[in-house]
């Protein structure tokens, strides 16, 4: 399969004071499907899944604030709650007063899952792709976390640059060995861009790499999940590498399964021969799961 098969169009809208870039596929009269990308990703990342969808959809996939072509915040860090605010404004813009179909990957899955519990009337169906949350924290970790955040404010993180588009392709394939070269080349043109000196820079604000000053409170998250009224499709990849940040697999597996029990209407699916970027690795299989669920 060459990429892309289905053409997309770009639109820039104002969301909460930021110039926000939105990818769209399909006709505006078709059923809407919102796709929300993960950390250090972009809306164009869903191109391969969109190519595999058999029904007519109006797919709407923004670049989150500070990613892709969306404006960066005029501050030195990002706050997770702002993603909820941006999603709320996005739905008001494209689907005022409608219950919508949401799909989120990784960070996008975490955002959409919390939102579905906070605004249950706005979500008709939810597809969560590996949006399991983060390791649980304890209150006594707060002093150290605040100190680390303050230290990083003094010495902000940076993004490395790449000499060429080919180096960006190699970087994407190093992270995901399953990623085909044609797909990696397509993503490279959306994930990075040449600067004035000709070096390729990742289209992500380095401030996203700053340690969060706030602890991840898993019980608050699951309290939101418990309020979800929409049916949820919970999708995992059989060869995921989420254990890098969730912790040792046996304990993390137990915790992920525990969290899932808080969702009132949930069905699970496993995508085989796929890593965390399952929408890149197996878009055909994922498209079938999506359309069967939404049907």
LUMSE-845267 format. One record per residue (C-alpha): residue number from 0; residue in one letter; y negated, x, z. Coordinates in steps of 0.05 Angstrom, whole numbers. Layout:
<pts>
+------+------+--------+--------+--------+
| resi | resn |      Y |      X |      Z |
+------+------+--------+--------+--------+
|  NUM |    a |      Y |      X |      Z |
...
+------+------+--------+--------+--------+
</pts>
This chain:
<pts>
+------+------+--------+--------+--------+
| resi | resn |      Y |      X |      Z |
+------+------+--------+--------+--------+
|    0 |    x |      0 |      0 |      0 |
|    1 |    x |    -67 |     28 |    -20 |
|    2 |    x |   -126 |     17 |     26 |
|    3 |    x |   -164 |    -26 |     27 |
|    4 |    x |   -135 |    -86 |     -9 |
|    5 |    x |   -185 |   -138 |     17 |
|    6 |    x |   -258 |   -122 |     13 |
|    7 |    x |   -303 |   -129 |     74 |
|    8 |    x |   -377 |   -140 |     80 |
|    9 |    x |   -424 |   -113 |    132 |
|   10 |    x |   -477 |   -151 |    170 |
|   11 |    x |   -527 |   -128 |    223 |
|   12 |    x |   -547 |   -178 |    276 |
|   13 |    x |   -586 |   -174 |    341 |
|   14 |    x |   -542 |   -181 |    403 |
|   15 |    x |   -577 |   -175 |    470 |
|   16 |    x |   -630 |   -130 |    441 |
|   17 |    x |   -584 |    -83 |    403 |
|   18 |    x |   -576 |    -79 |    328 |
|   19 |    x |   -502 |    -94 |    321 |
|   20 |    x |   -458 |    -80 |    262 |
|   21 |    x |   -405 |   -132 |    244 |
|   22 |    x |   -349 |   -126 |    193 |
|   23 |    x |   -326 |   -191 |    161 |
|   24 |    x |   -269 |   -208 |    114 |
|   25 |    x |   -255 |   -275 |     80 |
|   26 |    x |   -297 |   -337 |     68 |
|   27 |    x |   -341 |   -368 |    121 |
|   28 |    x |   -307 |   -436 |    114 |
|   29 |    x |   -239 |   -408 |    133 |
|   30 |    x |   -212 |   -409 |    205 |
|   31 |    x |   -246 |   -356 |    247 |
|   32 |    x |   -209 |   -299 |    278 |
|   33 |    x |   -249 |   -249 |    321 |
|   34 |    x |   -221 |   -179 |    327 |
|   35 |    x |   -248 |   -132 |    380 |
|   36 |    x |   -232 |    -58 |    376 |
|   37 |    x |   -216 |     -7 |    430 |
|   38 |    x |   -250 |     53 |    460 |
|   39 |    x |   -275 |    105 |    410 |
|   40 |    x |   -255 |     59 |    352 |
|   41 |    x |   -292 |     14 |    303 |
|   42 |    x |   -286 |    -55 |    274 |
|   43 |    x |   -262 |    -28 |    207 |
|   44 |    x |   -200 |     -5 |    244 |
|   45 |    x |   -170 |    -74 |    232 |
|   46 |    x |   -172 |    -67 |    156 |
|   47 |    x |    -97 |    -54 |    149 |
|   48 |    x |    -78 |   -116 |    190 |
|   49 |    x |   -127 |   -159 |    151 |
|   50 |    x |    -96 |   -134 |     86 |
|   51 |    x |    -29 |   -160 |    111 |
|   52 |    x |    -51 |   -230 |    132 |
|   53 |    x |    -22 |   -283 |     86 |
|   54 |    x |    -67 |   -342 |    104 |
|   55 |    x |   -141 |   -348 |     90 |
|   56 |    x |   -182 |   -325 |    151 |
|   57 |    x |   -254 |   -310 |    165 |
|   58 |    x |   -244 |   -247 |    205 |
|   59 |    x |   -303 |   -223 |    246 |
|   60 |    x |   -299 |   -153 |    276 |
|   61 |    x |   -360 |   -121 |    308 |
|   62 |    x |   -371 |    -49 |    328 |
|   63 |    x |   -381 |    -50 |    403 |
|   64 |    x |   -447 |    -24 |    429 |
|   65 |    x |   -452 |     51 |    419 |
|   66 |    x |   -394 |     54 |    370 |
|   67 |    x |   -393 |     56 |    295 |
|   68 |    x |   -458 |     32 |    265 |
|   69 |    x |   -480 |     -9 |    325 |
|   70 |    x |   -541 |     16 |    361 |
|   71 |    x |   -532 |     58 |    423 |
|   72 |    x |   -560 |     36 |    489 |
|   73 |    x |   -626 |     65 |    513 |
|   74 |    x |   -595 |     91 |    577 |
|   75 |    x |   -551 |    148 |    599 |
|   76 |    x |   -487 |    108 |    611 |
|   77 |    x |   -450 |     44 |    593 |
|   78 |    x |   -428 |    -13 |    640 |
|   79 |    x |   -364 |    -52 |    626 |
|   80 |    x |   -395 |   -120 |    641 |
|   81 |    x |   -441 |   -110 |    582 |
|   82 |    x |   -382 |   -118 |    535 |
|   83 |    x |   -371 |   -187 |    564 |
|   84 |    x |   -444 |   -204 |    552 |
|   85 |    x |   -440 |   -178 |    481 |
|   86 |    x |   -378 |   -219 |    466 |
|   87 |    x |   -410 |   -281 |    495 |
|   88 |    x |   -471 |   -271 |    450 |
|   89 |    x |   -427 |   -255 |    390 |
|   90 |    x |   -389 |   -321 |    397 |
|   91 |    x |   -454 |   -359 |    406 |
|   92 |    x |   -479 |   -328 |    341 |
|   93 |    x |   -418 |   -343 |    298 |
|   94 |    x |   -383 |   -400 |    333 |
|   95 |    x |   -432 |   -438 |    377 |
|   96 |    x |   -395 |   -486 |    423 |
|   97 |    x |   -328 |   -474 |    389 |
|   98 |    x |   -263 |   -451 |    421 |
|   99 |    x |   -243 |   -390 |    381 |
|  100 |    x |   -183 |   -345 |    366 |
|  101 |    x |   -193 |   -277 |    398 |
|  102 |    x |   -154 |   -213 |    386 |
|  103 |    x |   -170 |   -149 |    425 |
|  104 |    x |   -139 |    -80 |    423 |
|  105 |    x |   -138 |    -34 |    484 |
|  106 |    x |   -208 |    -36 |    513 |
|  107 |    x |   -221 |    -97 |    468 |
|  108 |    x |   -159 |   -129 |    497 |
|  109 |    x |   -185 |   -118 |    568 |
|  110 |    x |   -252 |   -147 |    550 |
|  111 |    x |   -224 |   -209 |    515 |
|  112 |    x |   -173 |   -222 |    570 |
|  113 |    x |   -226 |   -222 |    625 |
|  114 |    x |   -272 |   -264 |    581 |
|  115 |    x |   -217 |   -315 |    569 |
|  116 |    x |   -213 |   -327 |    644 |
|  117 |    x |   -288 |   -328 |    655 |
|  118 |    x |   -302 |   -374 |    595 |
|  119 |    x |   -236 |   -410 |    586 |
|  120 |    x |   -267 |   -466 |    545 |
|  121 |    x |   -289 |   -416 |    492 |
|  122 |    x |   -220 |   -389 |    476 |
|  123 |    x |   -167 |   -428 |    437 |
|  124 |    x |   -116 |   -372 |    432 |
|  125 |    x |   -116 |   -299 |    454 |
|  126 |    x |    -78 |   -240 |    427 |
|  127 |    x |    -78 |   -179 |    472 |
|  128 |    x |    -56 |   -114 |    440 |
|  129 |    x |    -41 |    -64 |    495 |
|  130 |    x |   -100 |    -85 |    538 |
|  131 |    x |    -65 |    -71 |    604 |
|  132 |    x |   -125 |    -48 |    645 |
|  133 |    x |   -131 |     17 |    683 |
|  134 |    x |    -95 |     46 |    744 |
|  135 |    x |   -112 |      8 |    808 |
|  136 |    x |   -161 |     41 |    855 |
|  137 |    x |   -173 |     41 |    930 |
|  138 |    x |   -240 |     33 |    966 |
|  139 |    x |   -235 |    102 |    996 |
|  140 |    x |   -240 |    131 |    926 |
|  141 |    x |   -311 |    105 |    919 |
|  142 |    x |   -349 |    166 |    949 |
|  143 |    x |   -314 |    214 |    902 |
|  144 |    x |   -324 |    169 |    842 |
|  145 |    x |   -398 |    162 |    854 |
|  146 |    x |   -405 |    238 |    864 |
|  147 |    x |   -368 |    252 |    799 |
|  148 |    x |   -413 |    202 |    762 |
|  149 |    x |   -475 |    236 |    790 |
|  150 |    x |   -449 |    304 |    770 |
|  151 |    x |   -436 |    281 |    699 |
|  152 |    x |   -506 |    252 |    693 |
|  153 |    x |   -532 |    322 |    704 |
|  154 |    x |   -484 |    352 |    652 |
|  155 |    x |   -472 |    297 |    601 |
|  156 |    x |   -408 |    298 |    559 |
|  157 |    x |   -412 |    317 |    486 |
|  158 |    x |   -375 |    302 |    422 |
|  159 |    x |   -348 |    358 |    379 |
|  160 |    x |   -366 |    360 |    305 |
|  161 |    x |   -319 |    372 |    246 |
|  162 |    x |   -332 |    415 |    185 |
|  163 |    x |   -308 |    364 |    135 |
|  164 |    x |   -279 |    295 |    124 |
|  165 |    x |   -211 |    329 |    116 |
|  166 |    x |   -217 |    356 |    187 |
|  167 |    x |   -232 |    286 |    212 |
|  168 |    x |   -169 |    262 |    176 |
|  169 |    x |   -129 |    317 |    209 |
|  170 |    x |   -158 |    299 |    277 |
|  171 |    x |   -137 |    226 |    269 |
|  172 |    x |    -67 |    245 |    248 |
|  173 |    x |    -60 |    294 |    305 |
|  174 |    x |    -74 |    238 |    354 |
|  175 |    x |    -29 |    191 |    316 |
|  176 |    x |     26 |    226 |    275 |
|  177 |    x |     48 |    159 |    245 |
|  178 |    x |    -19 |    149 |    211 |
|  179 |    x |    -11 |    154 |    136 |
|  180 |    x |    -59 |    201 |    101 |
|  181 |    x |    -91 |    146 |     58 |
|  182 |    x |   -104 |    104 |    120 |
|  183 |    x |   -131 |    164 |    158 |
|  184 |    x |   -178 |    179 |    101 |
|  185 |    x |   -203 |    108 |    101 |
|  186 |    x |   -214 |    109 |    176 |
|  187 |    x |   -249 |    176 |    173 |
|  188 |    x |   -304 |    146 |    132 |
|  189 |    x |   -318 |     94 |    186 |
|  190 |    x |   -301 |    135 |    248 |
|  191 |    x |   -347 |    193 |    231 |
|  192 |    x |   -405 |    211 |    184 |
|  193 |    x |   -439 |    275 |    161 |
|  194 |    x |   -502 |    295 |    197 |
|  195 |    x |   -563 |    330 |    167 |
|  196 |    x |   -528 |    398 |    169 |
|  197 |    x |   -466 |    371 |    135 |
|  198 |    x |   -420 |    371 |    195 |
|  199 |    x |   -381 |    307 |    209 |
|  200 |    x |   -398 |    273 |    275 |
|  201 |    x |   -358 |    218 |    309 |
|  202 |    x |   -395 |    152 |    308 |
|  203 |    x |   -390 |    142 |    383 |
|  204 |    x |   -442 |    154 |    436 |
|  205 |    x |   -418 |    213 |    480 |
|  206 |    x |   -443 |    172 |    540 |
|  207 |    x |   -380 |    130 |    532 |
|  208 |    x |   -342 |    190 |    560 |
|  209 |    x |   -380 |    188 |    625 |
|  210 |    x |   -338 |    171 |    686 |
|  211 |    x |   -351 |    100 |    709 |
|  212 |    x |   -388 |     96 |    774 |
|  213 |    x |   -349 |     32 |    790 |
|  214 |    x |   -276 |     31 |    812 |
|  215 |    x |   -226 |     -9 |    772 |
|  216 |    x |   -209 |    -68 |    817 |
|  217 |    x |   -144 |    -95 |    789 |
|  218 |    x |   -142 |   -155 |    835 |
|  219 |    x |   -210 |   -179 |    809 |
|  220 |    x |   -183 |   -172 |    738 |
|  221 |    x |   -120 |   -211 |    751 |
|  222 |    x |   -161 |   -265 |    786 |
|  223 |    x |   -197 |   -273 |    719 |
|  224 |    x |   -131 |   -273 |    681 |
|  225 |    x |   -105 |   -329 |    726 |
|  226 |    x |   -161 |   -374 |    701 |
|  227 |    x |   -141 |   -367 |    627 |
|  228 |    x |   -123 |   -435 |    597 |
|  229 |    x |   -109 |   -411 |    526 |
|  230 |    x |    -39 |   -390 |    503 |
|  231 |    x |    -35 |   -314 |    504 |
|  232 |    x |      6 |   -268 |    459 |
|  233 |    x |     18 |   -202 |    497 |
|  234 |    x |     36 |   -147 |    447 |
|  235 |    x |     62 |    -78 |    465 |
|  236 |    x |     83 |    -18 |    423 |
|  237 |    x |    152 |     11 |    436 |
|  238 |    x |    127 |     83 |    433 |
|  239 |    x |     61 |     74 |    468 |
|  240 |    x |     27 |    132 |    503 |
|  241 |    x |    -12 |     91 |    553 |
|  242 |    x |     25 |    127 |    608 |
|  243 |    x |    -26 |    184 |    598 |
|  244 |    x |    -78 |    142 |    635 |
|  245 |    x |    -36 |     88 |    670 |
|  246 |    x |      5 |    139 |    708 |
|  247 |    x |     80 |    154 |    712 |
|  248 |    x |    119 |    105 |    669 |
|  249 |    x |    166 |     74 |    721 |
|  250 |    x |    111 |     55 |    769 |
|  251 |    x |     61 |     37 |    715 |
|  252 |    x |    113 |     -7 |    681 |
|  253 |    x |    123 |    -46 |    745 |
|  254 |    x |     48 |    -54 |    754 |
|  255 |    x |     37 |    -77 |    682 |
|  256 |    x |     92 |   -129 |    688 |
|  257 |    x |     62 |   -153 |    754 |
|  258 |    x |     -6 |   -163 |    723 |
|  259 |    x |     22 |   -202 |    665 |
|  260 |    x |     51 |   -254 |    713 |
|  261 |    x |    -20 |   -277 |    729 |
|  262 |    x |    -30 |   -304 |    658 |
|  263 |    x |     -9 |   -378 |    660 |
|  264 |    x |     15 |   -384 |    587 |
|  265 |    x |     39 |   -318 |    560 |
|  266 |    x |     91 |   -297 |    510 |
|  267 |    x |    108 |   -225 |    497 |
|  268 |    x |    125 |   -186 |    435 |
|  269 |    x |    144 |   -113 |    422 |
|  270 |    x |    125 |    -77 |    358 |
|  271 |    x |    177 |    -25 |    341 |
|  272 |    x |    164 |     45 |    313 |
|  273 |    x |     91 |     41 |    336 |
|  274 |    x |     46 |     77 |    384 |
|  275 |    x |    -16 |     52 |    420 |
|  276 |    x |    -52 |     45 |    354 |
|  277 |    x |     -1 |     -6 |    332 |
|  278 |    x |    -50 |    -40 |    284 |
|  279 |    x |    -50 |     26 |    245 |
|  280 |    x |     24 |     41 |    251 |
|  281 |    x |     56 |    -27 |    235 |
|  282 |    x |      2 |    -74 |    208 |
|  283 |    x |     53 |   -115 |    168 |
|  284 |    x |     95 |   -131 |    230 |
|  285 |    x |     32 |   -145 |    271 |
|  286 |    x |      4 |   -192 |    218 |
|  287 |    x |     67 |   -233 |    221 |
|  288 |    x |     63 |   -238 |    297 |
|  289 |    x |    -10 |   -258 |    293 |
|  290 |    x |     -1 |   -313 |    242 |
|  291 |    x |     61 |   -341 |    273 |
|  292 |    x |     26 |   -346 |    340 |
|  293 |    x |    -37 |   -377 |    312 |
|  294 |    x |      3 |   -427 |    272 |
+------+------+--------+--------+--------+
</pts>
